[in-house]
Amino acid sequence: MLKFLRKYHKWLSIIISFFVILFVISGIVLNHRQTFSFWDINRNLLPKDYRYKNWNNASVKSTLKLSNDSILIYGNIGIWLTDSTFSKFIDFNKGFRNGIDNRKICTMTLTSKNRVLAGTFFGLFEFIRYKQKWTKIDLPTKESRVVDLLNIQDTTYVMTRSFLFRTTDFVKFEKVNIPPPVNYDNKIGLFKTFWVIHSGEIYGLPGKLIVDAAGLIFAFLTITGIILFINKYLIKKKDLVEEKKKKIVKSSKWHLKWHNKIGWITVALLIINTFTGMFLRPPFLITIANSRVNKIPFTELATSNPYFDALRQISYDEGNNVFLLATNDGIFYSDDNFQTPLKTFANQPPISVMGINVFKRITTNLYLVGSFEGLYLWNYTTGEVYDYIRNEVAVKKTDNGRPIGEFMIGGFTDDFLNQEIAFEYNQGAGNLTSDIPFPEMPKEIIEKSPMSMWNFALEVHTGRIFEPLIGDFYILVVPIVGIFVLFILISGFVVWFVQFRRKH
């Protein structure tokens, strides 16, 4: 058994060493988004699937109509000023810091006082007209990502991933205390729990740095293992001079000593990091997607905020005087201005675990809801859900299949000649109203919209970067590498432990 473990510990380590190094580097980048937000990658250097064509790849979230002939189109491409026919585009990103990540726009609004606001990954910004540039507005929270904005008369609501604020002057912000939902169990999704453990966010920045260190340890073990593998074959060379041989033997002893020592000391941390990472991607993700667990005490998860990192979008149906909150646990509502626990709806449209992207009120009671599960027309009073793309009554999903649907909706607008345009992740812009084609994506926008280093790291870390090479089998890269790493860690510890006991 020991011979078997030693043999496959070695060969599996060599086979997956390339993937381990990729996951280490990409993981560190993912852990420090703002630090790497200035770095971009030219999309022409990437596989063609990552290049913009017909407004695909979540390039557009929506539009903001300033006047009949002035419209702002925004999303991962930043902000561009266009007209009602979308025939010409003017760069509208002055004031944002360099790096495409710094001008990715989550939401925009025009207040009753004609103030133009943008919620980005790194804060709330206002367009100062006389300066013709964007200026950041300070919020009373450490959270930087503003996910939605809502205007009700002279009051503007600003939503981050965990909090909701309201203001009338953008100087003083009042925190809205949102009551927990009815029958709130003070639990959290197992997926979220695994996510913060894997990234280290469970202990804030110190936790992230610990996970960064774990990544560097993975790299160290991989590199020292490769050196040991190479040295073993160099020593066997017949024409190797004795002095050179002694240096190689000395090198092997040093690398083996620290490979073993650092390996057994950190093996538990490395196993936890590997195990949790495997369950953040299909197929293992499917087994935990709907599971809820108790919050781990004395961690970032142990918060009294029932909406910690859960808020996504907000809307107000003035016909019924109802606030609707879209969260990663579903859609809730308040009909008494957040005075009592939020209620949920018996029947809701399908929403991808990756989050809601379209939440547009059509009329009283009626909403258009879009995510990577599709686009649906939803009457929240009757519970009726209509598949807006297939033009049929939606069929409720009963299986635990892929967490995405056939139509991966990333954005929507009806400001183009009053046509309804849906932005599908792969296919791009599609007219749902008529055969009038949506204008082509201008070359200038394509050239000024590279991929951020963070998003590239995400493609690598999730294995999606390999899809152009191996097709749908890319989904197995993370689980297979994860299983191999677990075997390597456990087998390495067993071999070391047995040999250590023999010596002592």
Protein Blocks (a to p, Z undefined) as FASTA:
>chain_A
ZZmmmmmmmmmmmmmmmmmmmmmmmmmmmmmmmlmmmpccdfklpcfklpceehiahlaf
bdcdfbfkbccdedjkopadddfkopaccdfkghiaghjklmccfbdcddfkopacdddf
kbccdddfklopacddddfbfbfbdfbdcdehjbccdddfkbccddfkomaccddddddd
ehiahiacfklmmmmmmnopmnojmlmmmmmmmmmmmmmmmmmmmmmmmmmmmmmpmklc
fklmmmmmmmmmmmmmmmmmmmmmmmmmmmmmmmmmmmmpcfklmmmmmpccdddehiak
lccblkgokafbdcddfknopacdddfkbccddfegopaccdddfbdcdddfkbpfbdcd
fbghiacdddfkbccdddfknopacdfklopacdddfbfcdfbdfbdcfbdcfkegoiac
dddfklopadfkbmcdcddddfklmmmmccdfklmmmmmmnommmmmmnommlmmmmmmm
mmmmmmmmmmmmmmmmmmmmmmZZ
